[in-house]
Amino acid sequence: MVEKSELLRVSAFADLPDDQIEWFIGHAEELHLKTGDTYFRQGDPADAMFVVTEGQLQGRGDIGGETVVFSMKPGDVTGVLPFSRMKQFTVSARAATDATVLRFPSSLFPDLVQRMPELTKRLVGLMSDRIRETTRMEQQRDRLASLGKLSAGLAHELNNPASAAKRAAGQLREILRKIRDASHELGRRDLSPAQRSEIEKLEASFIQHDEVPLDPLALSDLEGQIDSLLRSHGQNDLWQLAADLARKNVKPEALESMFATLDADTARAALVRIAASVEVATLLNEIESGTSRISDLVSAIKEYTYMDQTPVQNVDVVKSLETTLTILNHKLKRGVAVERDYQRVPLLVNSFGSELNQVWTNIIDNAIDAMSGKGELRIRTYRDDNCVVVEIADNGPGISPEIQSHIFEPFFTTKGVGAGTGLGLDTALRIVKKHRGSIQVSSKPGDTRFQVWLPLAGPT
């Protein structure tokens, strides 16, 4: 039988009166466990508190889709505690070595509260510590999950322009070879200054042509006209060149002067070089566009995280919203139309900038999910007295009245298992309160609105 001295070595029981210790021991069941024995399983009714007096124990379970493993040693208290709302054990516990534990049934908790008030107070403190630690772990997991989703989206956004630039750079090698060969061919011919000038003039004018989007039928007609012109001058195998020039919206009559002043072979070499130069210009535009997109995304990431900037500063609310929309573009472009209504005055908030971006991210991400990735996202900013108001609305199905009062509660989520932790809006609310602001919500089918109120920075 467990001695009083053993129980007094447990911090929760230290310095308690002997009669209280004796009462506890008298109503607890002493369990002697062999290595590997399981004394409660995940999903079992949470009907007892356990005090470890000897040996080493191990807890293991799946929480929120993740496997959690922890150890317990002599002096630890585990299981259900007084005033806990736990109905089932969330983990399984087994003996890692031969061990002894005291099992105290939860049915006697009312008597425990009456007879051992100091122990009850300590156990409530222990439960509060557990809740804080669990919340901290869940918040960390939520941040990592959000970071993972953002990283995956950004990787996709970066991959597209990077792949396009790489593909264009690869094509340049072949095009430059064509230009070199065509230039050598033209160099072997005795061209007059007027003929050289005509070739250079046509080349320059075609390069400056913007690629005009034509409907498929008009593009096919133009390609056919250029091909017919080339064939009429004996150039029967330049169909690809005809297609390239048609995409640049080059008119057939622009080529007539070349055939009027050059023999067939010279005109062919000139056309090959001109078409290749046009293609080089197109590929360079693609590379410039792709690398500019990459640069813009990198800038957006730096702005989103406020890298290389002071932690607390006056933040332009509109700019922070636009940065967040850029970061979430991979989700928006699948079918979400964004409608902006920004007040045309600087709306500055003294803030931890990256934290405000987290607020916008959580609310906008929830709105996109509520609309199943397709719908209308409306973002409005305006000044109300000494506050800036950010309104983020969507035309999704709305939040039912039954759950509206719970949406900011930690771990409350309407998403499927593994799809959400229920901490996004809780985090947003905590950040807004930290900035001395507030969040208001109104919702009906087709119109859900989150209004974030934040005090303006500086003199107003």
C-alpha positions in Angstrom: 0.0 0.0 0.0 1.2 3.5 -0.8 2.6 5.3 2.2 1.7 8.9 3.1 5.3 9.9 2.8 5.3 8.8 -0.9 2.2 10.9 -1.7 3.6 13.9 0.1 6.6 13.8 -2.3 4.1 14.6 -5.1 4.1 18.4 -5.5 0.3 18.7 -5.7 0.0 16.9 -2.3 3.0 18.5 -0.5 2.2 19.9 3.0 -1.4 18.7 3.0 -2.7 17.6 6.4 -2.3 13.9 7.2 -6.1 13.3 7.5 -6.6 14.5 4.0 -3.8 12.4 2.6 -5.2 9.3 4.4 -8.7 10.0 3.0 -7.3 10.3 -0.5 -5.3 7.0 -0.2 -8.3 5.3 1.4 -10.5 6.1 -1.7 -7.8 5.6 -4.4 -7.0 2.2 -6.0 -3.4 1.2 -6.2 -2.4 -0.2 -9.6 0.8 -2.2 -10.1 1.7 -2.1 -13.8 4.1 -4.3 -15.6 6.1 -2.9 -18.5 3.8 -2.6 -21.5 0.6 -2.6 -19.5 -2.0 -0.1 -20.7 -4.1 1.5 -18.0 -6.4 3.6 -20.2 -6.9 3.9 -23.9 -7.8 6.8 -26.2 -11.6 7.0 -26.5 -12.3 5.4 -23.1 -14.6 7.3 -20.7 -12.5 9.8 -18.7 -13.5 8.5 -15.3 -10.4 8.7 -13.1 -7.4 10.8 -12.1 -4.0 9.0 -11.8 -1.1 9.8 -9.6 2.3 8.3 -10.6 4.3 7.1 -7.5 6.8 4.7 -9.1 8.2 4.0 -12.6 7.9 5.6 -16.0 4.8 5.9 -18.0 4.2 7.0 -21.6 1.2 8.7 -23.2 0.5 8.5 -26.9 -2.4 9.5 -29.2 -3.6 11.3 -32.3 -4.6 14.9 -31.7 -5.7 17.0 -34.7 -4.2 14.6 -37.2 -0.8 14.6 -35.4 0.7 11.9 -33.2 1.6 13.2 -29.7 4.0 11.3 -27.4 4.9 12.3 -23.9 6.4 10.8 -20.7 5.2 10.7 -17.1 7.4 10.2 -14.1 6.8 9.8 -10.3 5.1 12.9 -8.9 3.0 13.6 -12.1 -0.7 13.7 -12.1 -2.6 12.7 -15.2 -6.1 11.7 -16.4 -9.2 13.8 -15.8 -9.0 16.6 -13.2 -11.7 18.3 -11.1 -13.9 20.7 -13.1 -12.5 19.3 -16.4 -15.1 18.9 -19.2 -13.2 16.0 -20.7 -15.5 13.1 -21.4 -13.1 10.7 -23.1 -9.4 10.2 -22.8 -7.7 11.9 -25.7 -4.6 9.6 -25.5 -3.6 6.1 -24.5 -1.3 5.5 -21.5 1.0 2.6 -20.9 3.8 1.6 -18.5 7.2 2.2 -20.0 8.7 0.3 -17.0 7.2 -1.5 -14.0 5.2 1.2 -12.3 2.7 2.0 -9.5 -0.1 4.5 -9.9 -3.0 5.6 -7.7 -6.4 5.7 -9.5 -8.9 8.1 -8.0 -12.4 7.9 -9.5 -14.0 11.1 -10.9 -17.3 10.2 -9.2 -15.6 11.2 -5.9 -14.6 14.7 -7.2 -17.4 16.5 -5.3 -16.2 14.9 -2.1 -12.6 15.8 -3.0 -13.5 19.4 -3.5 -15.1 19.5 -0.1 -12.5 17.6 1.9 -9.3 18.8 0.1 -9.9 22.4 -1.1 -6.1 23.2 -1.3 -5.5 20.1 -3.5 -8.4 21.1 -5.6 -6.9 24.6 -6.1 -3.6 23.1 -7.1 -5.2 20.6 -9.5 -7.2 23.5 -11.2 -3.9 25.3 -11.6 -2.4 22.2 -13.2 -5.4 21.9 -15.5 -5.0 25.6 -16.5 -1.3 24.9 -17.3 -2.4 22.0 -19.5 -4.9 24.1 -21.4 -2.3 26.8 -22.0 0.2 24.3 -23.3 -2.3 22.6 -25.5 -3.5 25.9 -26.9 0.2 27.0 -27.5 0.8 23.7 -29.3 -2.3 24.0 -31.4 -1.5 27.7 -32.3 2.0 26.7 -33.3 0.5 23.9 -35.4 -2.0 26.3 -36.9 0.7 28.7 -37.8 2.8 26.0 -39.4 -0.2 24.7 -41.3 -0.9 28.3 -42.6 2.7 28.8 -43.5 2.7 25.5 -45.3 -0.4 26.4 -47.4 1.1 29.9 -48.2 4.4 28.4 -49.1 2.8 25.8 -51.4 0.8 28.5 -53.1 3.8 30.8 -53.5 5.9 28.0 -54.8 3.2 27.4 -57.5 3.0 31.1 -58.2 6.8 31.4 -58.5 7.1 28.2 -60.5 4.9 29.4 -63.4 6.9 32.5 -64.4 10.2 30.7 -63.6 9.3 27.8 -65.9 8.2 30.3 -68.6 11.5 32.2 -68.4 13.5 29.0 -68.5 11.5 27.7 -71.5 12.0 31.0 -73.3 15.7 31.1 -72.6 16.0 27.5 -74.0 14.2 28.5 -77.2 16.5 31.5 -77.6 19.5 29.3 -78.4 17.7 27.8 -81.4 16.4 31.1 -82.6 19.8 32.8 -82.3 21.3 30.0 -84.4 18.7 30.8 -87.1 19.6 34.5 -87.0 23.3 33.6 -87.3 22.7 31.3 -90.3 20.4 33.8 -92.1 22.8 36.7 -91.4 25.7 34.7 -93.0 23.5 33.9 -96.0 22.6 37.6 -96.4 26.3 38.5 -95.9 27.3 36.4 -98.9 25.0 38.3 -101.2 25.8 41.6 -102.9 23.1 43.8 -101.5 22.7 47.5 -102.3 22.4 50.0 -99.4 18.8 50.5 -100.4 18.1 46.7 -100.1 19.9 46.5 -96.7 17.9 49.5 -95.5 14.6 47.9 -96.6 15.4 44.7 -94.8 16.4 46.6 -91.6 13.3 48.8 -91.8 11.0 45.8 -92.1 12.8 44.0 -89.3 12.5 47.0 -87.0 8.9 47.6 -87.8 7.9 43.9 -87.2 9.8 43.8 -83.9 7.9 46.8 -82.7 4.6 45.2 -83.5 2.7 44.4 -80.4 1.3 40.9 -80.2 -2.4 41.6 -80.8 -4.8 38.9 -79.5 -6.9 37.7 -82.4 -9.8 35.3 -82.3 -8.9 31.9 -83.6 -10.8 32.4 -86.9 -9.1 35.8 -87.6 -5.7 34.4 -86.7 -6.2 31.4 -89.0 -7.3 33.7 -91.9 -4.3 36.0 -91.5 -1.9 33.0 -91.3 -3.5 31.7 -94.5 -3.1 35.0 -96.3 0.7 35.3 -95.4 1.3 31.7 -96.4 -0.5 32.2 -99.7 1.7 35.3 -100.4 4.9 33.3 -99.6 3.8 30.5 -101.8 3.1 32.9 -104.6 6.7 33.8 -104.5 8.0 30.2 -104.4 8.4 29.9 -100.6 6.3 26.7 -100.1 7.8 25.6 -96.8 7.6 28.7 -94.6 4.3 27.9 -92.9 5.8 28.2 -89.4 7.2 31.6 -90.3 3.7 32.6 -91.5 2.2 31.5 -88.2 4.8 33.5 -86.2 4.2 36.7 -88.3 0.4 36.2 -88.0 0.6 36.2 -84.2 2.4 39.6 -84.5 -0.5 40.8 -86.7 1.8 41.5 -89.6 -0.2 42.3 -92.8 0.7 40.4 -96.1 1.1 43.7 -97.9 4.0 44.7 -95.6 6.0 41.8 -97.2 5.3 42.8 -100.8 8.1 45.4 -101.0 10.7 42.8 -100.0 9.8 40.5 -102.9 9.7 43.5 -105.2 13.3 44.5 -104.5 15.0 41.1 -103.7 15.4 37.9 -105.6 13.7 34.8 -104.1 16.7 33.3 -102.2 17.7 36.6 -100.7 14.1 37.4 -99.7 13.9 34.0 -98.1 17.0 34.6 -96.0 15.8 38.0 -95.1 12.4 36.6 -94.0 14.0 33.9 -91.9 16.1 36.5 -90.1 13.3 38.9 -89.7 10.9 36.2 -88.3 13.7 35.0 -86.0 14.3 38.5 -84.7 10.6 38.9 -84.1 10.6 35.6 -82.1 13.6 36.8 -80.1 11.8 40.0 -79.2 8.8 37.9 -78.1 10.9 35.5 -76.0 12.7 38.4 -74.4 9.3 39.9 -73.4 8.3 36.6 -71.9 11.5 36.4 -69.9 11.1 40.0 -68.7 7.5 39.4 -67.8 8.3 36.2 -65.9 11.3 37.6 -64.0 9.2 40.8 -63.2 6.5 38.6 -61.7 9.1 36.7 -59.6 10.5 40.0 -58.4 7.0 41.3 -57.6 6.2 38.1 -55.6 9.5 38.4 -53.7 8.8 42.0 -52.9 5.3 41.0 -51.7 6.7 38.4 -49.4 9.1 40.9 -47.9 6.3 43.3 -47.4 4.0 40.6 -46.0 6.6 39.6 -43.4 7.9 43.1 -42.9 11.4 41.7 -43.4 14.2 44.2 -42.7 11.7 46.7 -41.1 11.1 47.8 -37.6 8.6 45.5 -35.8 6.2 48.4 -34.8 5.5 51.1 -37.3 2.7 53.1 -39.0 1.2 50.6 -41.4 -0.7 51.6 -44.5 -3.8 49.4 -44.2 -4.6 49.4 -47.9 -1.1 48.5 -48.8 -1.1 45.6 -46.3 -4.4 44.4 -47.7 -3.0 44.4 -51.3 0.1 42.6 -50.1 -2.1 39.9 -48.6 -4.2 39.6 -51.7 -0.9 39.1 -53.7 0.2 36.3 -51.3 -3.3 34.6 -51.7 -3.5 35.1 -55.4 -3.0 31.3 -56.0 -6.4 30.8 -54.3 -8.2 33.9 -55.7 -7.4 33.3 -59.3 -9.3 30.0 -59.4 -12.7 31.8 -59.5 -12.8 34.6 -56.9 -13.5 38.2 -58.2 -12.1 40.9 -55.9 -14.0 44.2 -55.6 -12.1 47.0 -54.0 -13.5 50.2 -52.4 -10.7 52.0 -50.7 -11.0 55.5 -49.2 -8.6 57.8 -51.0 -6.7 59.0 -47.9 -3.8 57.3 -46.1 -5.2 55.1 -43.4 -2.2 54.4 -41.0 -2.3 52.2 -38.0 0.5 51.9 -35.5 1.0 48.2 -35.6 3.1 45.1 -35.7 2.6 45.0 -39.5 3.1 41.2 -40.0 0.4 40.6 -37.4 -2.2 42.7 -39.2 -1.4 40.7 -42.4 -2.2 37.6 -40.4 -5.6 39.0 -39.5 -6.4 39.8 -43.2 -5.1 36.4 -44.3 -7.3 34.4 -41.8 -10.5 36.4 -42.7 -9.9 36.3 -46.4 -8.9 32.7 -46.4 -12.1 31.8 -44.5 -14.1 33.8 -47.0 -12.6 31.9 -50.0 -13.2 28.6 -48.3 -16.8 29.6 -47.5 -17.4 30.4 -51.2 -15.7 27.1 -52.2 -13.2 29.0 -54.2 -15.7 30.8 -56.5 -17.6 34.0 -55.8 -17.1 37.6 -55.0 -14.8 39.0 -52.4 -15.5 42.7 -51.4 -12.9 44.7 -49.5 -13.7 48.2 -48.3 -11.8 50.7 -46.2 -13.0 53.9 -44.7 -12.4 56.2 -41.7 -14.9 56.5 -38.9 -14.0 59.2 -36.4 -10.5 58.2 -35.0 -10.7 54.6 -36.4 -10.0 52.9 -39.7 -12.6 50.3 -40.6 -11.7 47.4 -42.9 -14.7 45.5 -44.2 -14.1 42.1 -45.8 -17.3 40.5 -47.3 -18.2 37.5 -49.4 -21.3 36.2 -51.2 -21.0 32.7 -49.8 -23.8 30.8 -48.0 -23.3 32.8 -44.7 -22.8 31.8 -41.1 -25.9 30.2 -39.4 -27.2 32.2 -36.4 -26.7 29.1 -34.2 -22.9 29.2 -34.6 -22.2 33.0 -35.0 -21.6 33.4 -31.3 -19.0 30.6 -31.3 -16.8 31.5 -34.3 -14.2 33.3 -32.3 -13.9 30.5 -29.7 -10.6 28.6 -29.7 -10.8 25.3 -31.6 -14.3 25.9 -32.9 -14.4 25.1 -36.6 -17.0 24.2 -39.2 -14.4 22.6 -41.5 -13.8 18.9 -41.9 -11.2 17.0 -39.9 -7.7 18.1 -40.8 -9.0 21.1 -42.8 -8.9 23.6 -39.9 -7.8 23.9 -36.3 -10.4 26.5 -35.2 -7.7 29.0 -34.2 -7.8 31.3 -37.2 -10.5 33.7 -36.0 -9.4 33.3 -32.4 -5.9 34.5 -33.5 -7.4 37.4 -35.5 -9.4 38.5 -32.6 -6.5 38.4 -30.2 -4.3 40.4 -32.6 -7.0 43.0 -33.1 -7.6 43.4 -29.4 -3.8 43.8 -28.9 -4.1 46.8 -31.3 -7.0 48.2 -29.1 -9.5 47.4 -31.9 -12.5 45.2 -32.3 -14.2 42.9 -34.9 -17.9 42.9 -35.8 -19.6 40.2 -37.8 -22.9 40.2 -39.7 -24.0 37.4 -41.9 -26.9 36.2 -44.1 -26.9 34.0 -47.2 -25.0 35.8 -49.9 -23.6 38.5 -47.6 -21.1 37.8 -44.8 -19.2 40.8 -43.5 -16.3 41.1 -41.1 -15.6 44.6 -39.9 -12.2 45.2 -38.3 -12.0 48.5 -36.3 -8.5 49.8 -35.5 -7.4 53.2 -34.0 -5.6 55.5 -36.4 -2.0 56.4 -35.7 -0.9 59.8 -34.7 -2.9 63.0 -34.4 -6.3 62.9 -35.9 
